[in-house]
Amino acid sequence: MYKKVILTVILFISLDTYSQCAMCRAVVEQGGEEVAEGINSGIVYLMAFPYLLIAVTMFLFYRNWKKSSVR
């Protein structure tokens, strides 16, 4: 019982974190607008793949589920 409560508390607590490494931050601060846009584009590019992977997985799961329910 206590393990579930502790796990729930840990999952729902939001801590203030800075996810930008020191080198990236220094480059953005010194580089200017073009560098910042490049880093932002890279972040968006890296963010897209997990969502794409989840969408493809769900589509394949749905397609196989529909095939098995037709029989």
Summary of the structure (lengths in Angstrom):
residues: 71
radius of gyration: 20.6
end to end distance: 42.3
largest distance: 62.7
contacts: 118
relative contact order: 0.05
helix: 83%
strand: 0%
